[in-house]
Every structure is written in C-alpha cells, then in structure tokens.
C-alpha cells in the first residue's frame, strides 16, 4: 500500500471517508465554539468596562498604533484568502500549489507577528504595560490601565493562536511536500483552514474594539 493511500484510510468507527470528514469538521467546530466562549468572556469584559469608562477607554485607545493595527488587519485578511486557496488546491490535488500556498500563509502569519512585535516594543517603551512602570499623564489612570490590561490579554492570546497556526502551516507544508495529501485526502487542510479563518475573524473584531475606540 502506498503512503498516499495509507493516509486516506477510513477509521474503523466510520462507514466511509465522507462520514470521517464530517466527524472531523464537527470536532473542529466544537473546539472553535469553546474558543468563542473563551474570547467572548474577554470581549464581554471589555464591553462592560468600556460602557462604564467611555472617555478613559477612548483616550487609551488613541495611544494604540492604528496604522500598525490596520496593516496587520490587511495581512491577516490576505493570509485568509491564501488559506482558502490552499484548501481548494488540496481538493483539486494540486500538491505543488498546496505547498506554496501553505508556506505563503505561514509567511504572512510571520509578517503579522513581526509587526505585532514591533508594536509591542513601542508600547513597552512608552510605558503602556500595566503594572509598576505604567505611565499615564491624562485623567482616570485606573480605567486607562484597565484598558491596557485587556489590550495585552486579548492581543497576547490572539498572538499565541497565530503562532500555533504558523507552526501547523509549516508542518502541513512539509507533509504536502512529501505528498501526504493526495487521493482526496484534504480533510486535515480543510480543518486547519477553519482554525486559521477563526483566528482572522477574532482579529477583525479586536481591531475596531481596541484601535478605533477613540477615533470618530
């Protein structure tokens, strides 16, 4: 039995490959639902505290790097397009295109992290990290610091998810190079695509909440 065929074996608990694909996708959707609840708690906290401290949150938001955040939004949206094309290439059996698209998706993820690292560096040098060294020269320091607590928590958690996605993309690109996704074996690519799209969607919500709250 060839390696390509072996990777497409139906597990004994499933009747056929389609049922196995559906079960795998359902599992990913359940995982993403738990992630929605996790991020949802942070979004809810942000919403409540912003409602209670609108002026302080708007003032704190004006200290975020809107241009860098906007650039990262464009980077992730384009990477999501590349990921969708990668899923399409896997379904059509275009292994060379699949490898290139997975590597390109990972590369744009690295671009995102590079921009985010530079932004974090600027935040640190401007003493916008909550704690003993936090500096705020406007009114309502406590509420502003709370905004930055939420900023670091939400963007940091998102950055962890992006990093995980980059590693997974690189591993999949290596496996695709070894022709592990032939003969209709696209299930893994499709599932990882769902994860990457979720990461992008989270950022689409984070950008206006954190970066545009003080801009009208």
C-alpha positions in Angstrom: 0.0 0.0 0.0 1.4 3.4 -1.0 2.0 6.2 1.6 -0.5 8.4 -0.2 -3.3 5.7 0.0 -2.4 4.9 3.6 -3.1 8.4 4.8 -6.6 8.2 3.4 -7.7 5.1 5.3 -11.2 5.2 6.9 -11.0 4.6 10.6 -13.0 1.5 11.7 -15.7 3.6 13.6 -16.7 5.3 10.3 -18.7 3.9 7.4 -16.9 5.9 4.7 -14.4 8.7 4.2 -17.2 11.4 3.9 -18.5 10.4 7.4 -15.0 10.6 8.7 -14.6 14.1 7.2 -17.9 15.3 8.7 -16.9 14.0 12.1 -13.5 15.7 11.9 -15.1 19.0 10.9 -17.7 18.7 13.7 -14.9 18.2 16.2 -13.1 21.4 14.9 -16.4 23.3 15.1 -16.9 22.2 18.7 -13.3 23.3 19.5 -13.9 26.6 17.9 -17.1 27.0 19.9 -15.1 26.7 23.1 -12.7 29.3 21.7 -15.6 31.6 21.0 -16.6 31.3 24.7 -13.1 32.0 25.8 -12.6 35.1 23.7 -16.2 36.0 24.3 -15.5 36.4 28.0 -12.8 38.9 27.3 -15.0 40.7 24.8 -17.8 40.9 27.3 -15.4 42.3 30.0 -14.1 44.9 27.5 -17.7 45.9 26.6 -18.8 46.3 30.2 -15.8 48.3 31.3 -15.9 50.5 28.2 -19.5 51.2 28.9 -18.6 52.2 32.5 -15.5 54.3 31.4 -16.1 55.5 27.9 -13.9 58.6 28.0 -10.9 56.8 29.6 -11.1 53.9 27.1 -11.4 56.3 24.2 -8.3 58.2 25.5 -6.3 55.0 26.0 -7.3 53.7 22.5 -5.8 56.8 21.0 -2.4 55.7 22.2 -2.6 52.4 20.2 -0.8 52.2 16.9 -3.7 52.4 14.4 -1.5 52.2 11.3 0.3 49.1 12.5 -3.0 47.5 13.6 -4.6 48.3 10.2 -1.6 46.9 8.4 -1.9 43.7 10.4 -5.6 43.5 9.6 -4.8 43.6 5.8 -2.0 41.0 6.4 -4.4 38.5 8.1 -7.2 39.0 5.6 -4.9 38.3 2.7 -3.5 35.3 4.6 -7.1 34.0 5.0 -7.5 34.3 1.2 -4.3 32.3 0.7 -5.6 29.6 3.1 -8.9 29.3 1.2 -6.9 28.8 -2.0 -4.8 26.2 -0.2 -7.9 24.2 0.7 -9.1 24.5 -2.9 -5.7 23.3 -4.2 -5.8 20.3 -1.8 -9.3 19.3 -3.0 -8.1 19.5 -6.6 -5.0 17.5 -5.9 -2.5 20.3 -6.8 0.2 19.4 -4.4 2.8 21.9 -5.6 0.3 24.7 -5.4 -0.7 23.5 -1.9 2.9 23.6 -0.6 3.4 27.1 -2.0 0.1 28.4 -0.6 0.7 26.9 2.9 4.1 28.4 3.0 2.7 31.8 1.9 0.0 31.6 4.6 2.7 30.9 7.2 4.8 33.7 5.9 2.0 36.2 6.2 1.4 34.9 9.7 5.1 35.7 10.4 4.7 39.1 8.9 1.8 39.7 11.3 3.8 38.6 14.3 6.7 40.8 13.2 4.5 43.9 13.0 2.9 42.9 16.4 6.3 42.5 18.0 7.4 46.0 16.8 4.1 47.4 18.1 4.6 45.7 21.5 8.1 47.2 21.6 6.7 50.7 21.1 4.0 50.1 23.8 6.7 48.9 26.2 9.0 51.9 25.5 6.0 54.2 26.0 5.3 52.6 29.4 1.9 51.3 28.4 2.3 47.9 30.1 0.1 47.7 33.2 1.9 47.4 36.5 4.5 49.4 38.5 6.0 51.1 35.4 2.7 52.1 33.8 2.7 55.8 33.0 -0.4 57.8 32.2 -0.5 61.6 32.1 -4.2 62.0 31.5 -7.2 61.7 33.7 -8.6 58.4 35.1 -5.4 56.4 35.2 -7.1 53.4 36.7 -9.6 53.0 33.9 -6.9 53.6 31.3 -4.7 50.9 32.9 -7.7 48.5 32.8 -7.9 49.2 29.1 -4.3 48.2 28.6 -4.8 45.1 30.8 -7.5 44.0 28.3 -5.4 45.1 25.3 -2.4 42.9 26.3 -4.6 40.0 27.4 -6.7 39.9 24.1 -3.9 40.6 21.7 -1.5 38.4 23.5 -3.9 35.5 23.5 -4.6 36.1 19.8 -0.8 36.2 19.1 -0.5 32.8 20.7 -3.1 31.4 18.4 -1.4 32.9 15.4 1.9 31.4 16.4 0.3 28.0 16.8 -1.2 28.4 13.3 2.1 29.3 11.8 3.8 26.2 13.2 0.9 24.0 12.0 1.1 25.6 8.5 4.8 24.8 8.2 4.3 21.2 9.3 1.5 20.8 6.8 3.7 22.3 4.0 6.3 19.7 4.8 3.8 16.9 4.8 2.4 18.2 1.5 5.9 18.3 0.0 6.1 14.6 0.9 2.8 14.1 -0.9 0.8 13.1 2.2 -2.4 14.8 1.0 -3.1 13.0 -2.3 -6.0 10.9 -3.5 -8.7 13.1 -1.9 -7.0 13.3 1.5 -7.8 17.0 2.1 -9.5 16.7 5.4 -6.6 18.0 7.5 -6.1 21.0 5.3 -9.7 21.9 5.5 -9.9 21.6 9.3 -6.7 23.7 9.8 -8.3 26.3 7.3 -11.2 26.6 9.7 -8.9 27.3 12.6 -7.0 30.0 10.6 -10.1 31.7 9.5 -11.3 31.8 13.1 -8.0 33.5 14.1 -8.5 36.1 11.4 -12.1 36.7 12.4 -11.1 37.3 16.0 -8.6 40.0 14.9 -11.3 41.6 12.7 -13.2 42.2 16.0 -10.2 43.2 18.0 -9.0 45.9 15.6 -12.1 48.2 15.9 -12.6 47.5 19.6 -9.0 48.3 20.7 -7.6 50.6 18.0 -10.6 52.6 16.8 -12.5 53.1 20.1 -11.1 56.6 20.4 -11.5 57.7 16.8 -14.7 59.0 15.3 
